[in-house]
């Protein structure tokens, strides 16, 4: 079939297998260009491995350090009439590249929140790897079923305490407008913590440790976004912020419970980027369009693969990691420093419907959005007839 993007609101409902493969190859090339990276991980588990920061982590582990990688994701397979999800095609491309370079790569497809997937992963580690020395937790999901109670929780994107009115950009209608978000209830806050907090990360590490498949001195990190003044009302002082605080709790709990293994656990705060998750959050399309404009002009803009390379090189396996007062790795300083934020704030105050495309880099935002699904990449013939059936 000839595959063209089908965009509805903040999501693209199809993806392009050749374009996704080109995007994966582009990230692999970037890591290879960095040269010899020195000591790093040997056996890596990436929970949420198929897109965004999780995929970049898998690529960096494998092609930067020669690590064996085991991935977990939840992706939909293709049919003869319908494309797979982008994560499916990304994973297929990663497998193909890993095989061509004699790198171990296996991926389990299913609900990472479930005990069944945890058991399957442990069995796979015991069979193939023996033990894991790096666990990356990079899940982004709107709902989670608690494996103990069977109850399903749904996250909410709302402020805490009081309503919040701010500018936003509607990508569907090409419209800058105000949006008012009503405050979350106590139940909505608790449910969001259940989905997006640290409970499942903690359960993963506990399960791996109990099964005897965590290496001595194993490192683990969970990814988060903290942001600054413009995004605090929807990130920091909001339901997501409460969930992020729970990640900090989980990191400390993991260290405390697994002192015998000397497990090193940190939350990693990364910069704002176009992802399938961030596209759905009010404020973020406008904010990201503005930071792309400012950071590209400053020469400080980075994508997923550049951020993750920096995280591995400077923090996870660096001698002097950048840590904040909460013991988090900080890779967002090029975005959140006062000088850059002042430029973004100035544009934010000026932006209107009439000048949005002039003041922002929405073209860059939209390019990155389509690229998530394998569209818009140079060298790919999007008029060609391609087979949507691609296996892992």
C-alpha positions in Angstrom: 0.0 0.0 0.0 1.0 3.7 -0.4 1.1 5.1 3.2 0.4 8.7 3.8 0.0 10.2 7.4 -3.5 10.2 8.9 -3.4 12.8 11.7 -6.3 13.1 14.1 -5.8 15.8 16.7 -2.6 15.0 18.6 -2.1 11.5 17.3 -1.2 9.9 13.9 -3.3 6.8 13.4 -0.9 5.1 11.0 2.9 4.8 10.5 5.4 4.1 7.7 7.7 1.0 8.0 10.4 2.3 5.8 10.3 5.8 7.4 10.5 4.3 10.9 13.5 2.1 9.8 15.2 5.3 8.4 14.6 7.1 11.7 16.2 4.2 13.7 19.1 4.1 11.3 19.7 7.8 11.8 19.9 7.4 15.5 22.3 4.5 15.3 24.5 6.5 12.9 24.6 9.3 15.5 25.8 6.9 18.3 28.4 5.3 16.0 29.8 8.8 15.2 30.6 9.4 18.9 33.5 6.9 18.7 34.7 4.7 21.6 32.5 5.3 24.6 34.5 3.3 27.2 33.1 1.2 30.0 29.3 0.8 30.0 26.5 -1.6 30.4 26.7 -5.2 29.3 23.1 -6.6 29.8 20.3 -4.0 29.6 16.6 -4.2 30.2 14.6 -1.4 28.7 11.0 -1.2 29.9 9.2 0.9 27.3 11.8 0.3 24.5 10.0 1.1 21.3 9.7 4.9 20.9 11.2 8.1 22.2 13.7 8.1 25.0 13.3 4.4 25.6 14.2 3.5 22.0 17.2 6.0 22.2 18.3 4.2 25.4 18.2 0.8 23.7 20.2 2.1 20.7 22.8 3.8 22.9 23.2 0.6 25.0 23.6 -1.6 21.9 25.4 0.5 19.4 27.4 2.6 21.8 28.5 0.0 24.3 27.9 -3.3 22.5 25.4 -4.3 25.2 22.9 -7.1 24.9 19.4 -5.6 25.1 16.1 -7.1 26.2 13.1 -4.8 25.6 9.5 -4.6 26.8 6.8 -2.7 24.9 3.1 -2.9 24.0 2.6 -2.5 20.3 0.1 -3.4 17.7 1.1 -5.7 14.8 0.3 -4.9 11.2 -2.3 -6.5 9.0 -2.6 -6.6 5.3 -5.0 -3.6 5.4 -3.6 -1.6 8.4 -0.2 -0.5 9.4 1.4 -1.4 12.7 2.1 1.1 15.4 5.3 3.1 14.9 6.8 1.3 17.9 6.3 -2.0 16.2 8.2 -0.9 13.1 10.9 0.8 15.2 11.5 -2.5 17.1 11.6 -4.5 13.8 14.2 -2.1 12.5 16.2 -2.2 15.7 16.2 -6.0 15.6 17.3 -6.1 11.9 20.2 -3.7 12.7 21.2 -5.6 15.8 21.2 -8.9 13.9 23.4 -7.4 11.1 25.9 -6.3 13.8 25.8 -9.6 15.8 24.2 -7.9 18.8 21.8 -9.8 21.1 18.3 -8.2 20.9 15.0 -9.7 22.1 11.7 -7.9 22.7 8.6 -9.0 24.7 5.3 -7.5 23.6 2.7 -7.0 26.3 1.5 -5.1 29.3 4.6 -4.1 31.3 2.5 -3.4 34.3 1.4 -7.0 34.5 3.1 -9.7 36.6 2.9 -12.1 33.6 5.3 -9.9 31.6 7.6 -9.5 34.6 7.7 -13.3 34.9 8.4 -13.7 31.2 11.2 -11.2 31.2 12.8 -12.9 34.2 12.6 -16.3 32.4 14.2 -14.7 29.3 17.0 -13.2 31.4 17.7 -16.5 33.1 17.8 -18.3 29.8 19.9 -15.9 27.8 21.7 -13.3 30.0 22.0 -14.5 33.5 21.8 -11.1 35.1 21.0 -7.4 34.2 23.3 -4.5 35.0 21.2 -1.6 33.7 17.4 -1.2 33.9 15.8 1.7 32.0 12.2 2.5 33.0 10.6 4.6 30.2 6.9 3.8 30.3 4.3 6.4 29.2 0.7 5.1 29.5 -2.6 6.7 30.2 -3.8 3.8 32.3 -2.6 1.0 34.5 -4.2 -2.2 35.9 -2.9 -3.0 39.3 -1.8 -6.7 39.1 -2.6 -7.2 42.8 -6.1 -5.9 42.9 -7.1 -6.0 39.2 -8.3 -2.4 39.4 -7.6 -0.2 36.4 -6.5 3.4 37.1 -6.5 6.3 34.6 -4.2 9.3 34.7 -5.5 12.9 34.5 -3.8 16.0 33.2 -5.1 18.6 35.7 -3.7 21.3 38.0 -3.8 20.7 41.8 -5.5 23.1 44.2 -7.0 25.6 41.8 -8.1 26.1 38.2 -5.4 27.2 35.7 -5.9 29.3 32.6 -3.1 29.6 30.0 -2.3 29.8 26.3 -2.1 26.7 24.2 -1.9 25.8 20.6 -4.4 23.5 18.9 -2.5 21.6 16.2 -5.7 20.4 14.7 -7.2 23.8 14.1 -3.9 25.8 13.8 -5.2 28.0 16.6 -3.6 29.8 19.6 -6.2 30.2 22.3 -6.7 30.2 26.1 -7.5 27.0 27.9 -8.8 26.6 31.4 -8.1 23.4 33.3 -10.2 22.6 36.4 -8.4 21.3 39.5 -8.1 17.6 40.1 -10.0 15.8 42.8 -8.1 13.8 45.4 -9.1 10.6 43.6 -7.8 11.9 40.3 -4.5 12.8 42.0 -4.2 9.3 43.6 -5.1 7.6 40.3 -2.5 9.5 38.4 0.2 8.6 40.9 -0.9 4.9 40.5 -0.4 5.2 36.7 2.6 7.5 36.4 4.3 7.3 39.7 7.1 5.0 40.9 5.1 2.0 42.1 5.6 -0.1 39.0 9.3 0.8 38.6 9.8 -0.3 42.2 7.8 -3.6 41.5 10.1 -4.3 38.5 13.3 -3.9 40.5 11.9 -6.0 43.4 10.8 -8.8 41.1 14.2 -8.8 39.3 16.1 -8.8 42.6 13.9 -11.5 44.2 14.6 -13.7 41.1 18.3 -13.2 41.5 18.8 -11.6 38.0 20.1 -8.2 39.1 23.9 -7.8 38.9 25.8 -6.4 41.9 26.0 -2.7 41.5 23.1 -2.6 38.9 22.1 0.8 37.8 18.5 1.8 37.1 16.8 5.1 36.1 13.3 6.3 35.4 12.7 9.2 33.0 10.8 12.3 33.9 10.3 15.9 32.8 10.4 18.7 35.4 10.3 21.9 33.4 10.3 25.5 34.6 7.8 28.3 35.4 5.8 28.1 32.1 5.1 24.4 32.5 5.0 24.1 36.3 1.2 24.6 36.5 0.6 21.5 34.3 3.7 19.5 35.3 5.0 20.6 38.7 2.0 21.9 40.5 -0.3 19.3 38.9 -1.4 15.7 38.9 1.7 14.8 36.8 3.9 16.6 39.3 2.5 14.5 42.1 3.3 11.4 40.1 6.8 12.6 39.5 7.3 13.2 43.2 6.4 9.6 43.7 9.2 8.6 41.3 11.7 10.3 43.7 10.2 8.3 46.5 10.6 5.1 44.5 14.2 5.8 43.7 15.1 6.2 47.4 13.1 3.1 48.3 14.9 1.0 45.6 18.3 2.1 47.0 17.2 1.4 50.6 15.7 -2.0 49.9 18.5 -3.4 47.8 21.6 -2.3 49.7 22.9 -5.9 49.5 23.2 -5.5 45.7 24.3 -1.9 45.9 21.6 -0.9 43.4 22.1 2.6 42.2 18.7 4.3 41.4 18.1 7.8 40.0 15.3 9.7 38.3 16.6 11.3 35.2 15.1 14.7 34.2 15.3 15.2 30.4 14.4 18.1 28.2 11.0 18.7 26.6 10.7 17.1 23.2 7.9 16.1 20.8 6.7 12.7 21.8 3.5 10.9 21.5 2.9 11.7 25.2 3.8 15.4 25.2 1.7 16.0 22.1 -1.4 15.2 24.2 -0.6 17.6 27.1 -2.1 21.1 27.0 0.5 23.9 26.8 3.2 21.6 25.5 2.8 22.0 21.7 3.0 25.8 22.1 5.9 25.6 24.7 7.9 23.1 22.6 7.5 25.1 19.4 8.9 28.1 21.3 11.8 26.3 22.9 12.8 24.8 19.5 13.0 28.3 18.1 15.1 29.6 21.0 17.4 26.6 21.5 18.1 26.1 17.7 19.1 29.8 17.6 21.4 29.2 20.6 22.8 26.0 19.1 21.7 24.0 22.1 18.8 22.0 20.7 19.0 18.2 21.2 16.7 15.3 20.2 16.1 12.1 22.0 19.3 10.4 20.9 21.6 13.3 21.8 20.0 13.6 25.3 20.3 9.9 26.0 23.9 9.8 24.8 24.7 12.6 27.2 22.9 10.9 30.0 24.9 7.7 29.5 28.2 9.5 28.9 28.0 12.1 31.7 25.7 10.7 34.3 25.1 6.9 34.2 28.7 6.1 33.2 30.4 9.5 33.8 32.8 10.3 36.7 31.1 13.6 37.7 27.3 13.2 37.0 25.1 16.3 37.2 22.8 15.7 40.2 20.2 18.0 41.9 19.2 18.3 45.5 16.7 15.4 45.1 19.5 13.1 43.7 18.1 13.2 40.2 20.3 13.2 37.1 19.7 16.5 35.3 20.0 16.6 31.5 17.6 19.5 31.0 19.9 22.4 31.9 20.2 23.7 28.4 16.4 24.3 28.4 15.8 25.3 32.0 18.6 27.8 32.6 17.4 31.3 33.4 18.8 33.0 30.3 17.1 30.5 27.9 13.8 30.6 29.9 13.8 34.4 29.8 13.9 34.3 26.0 11.1 31.7 25.9 9.0 33.7 28.4 9.4 36.8 26.2 8.1 35.0 23.2 5.3 33.4 25.2 4.1 36.8 26.3 4.1 38.1 22.7 2.7 35.1 20.8 -0.8 35.4 19.3 -2.8 33.7 16.6 -1.4 36.2 14.0 2.3 35.9 14.8 2.5 32.3 16.1 4.3 30.9 13.0 6.7 33.8 12.9 7.7 33.6 16.6 7.8 29.8 16.9 9.4 26.9 15.2 6.1 25.0 14.6 7.6 23.7 11.4 10.3 22.0 13.5 7.6 20.7 15.9 5.5 19.3 13.1 8.5 17.7 11.4 9.4 15.9 14.7 5.8 14.9 15.3 5.4 13.3 11.8 8.9 11.7 12.2 7.6 9.9 15.3 5.5 7.8 12.9 8.0 7.5 10.1 6.9 10.3 7.9 8.9 13.2 6.4 12.3 11.6 6.4 14.7 12.5 3.6 15.5 9.6 1.2 12.2 7.8 1.8 9.9 7.5 -1.2 6.4 8.1 0.3 4.7 7.5 -3.1 6.1 3.9 -3.2 4.0 0.9 -2.7 5.2 -0.8 0.5 4.3 -3.9 2.4 2.9 -3.1 5.9 3.7 -6.6 7.1 7.0 -6.4 8.9 8.0 -9.0 11.5 10.4 -8.8 14.4 
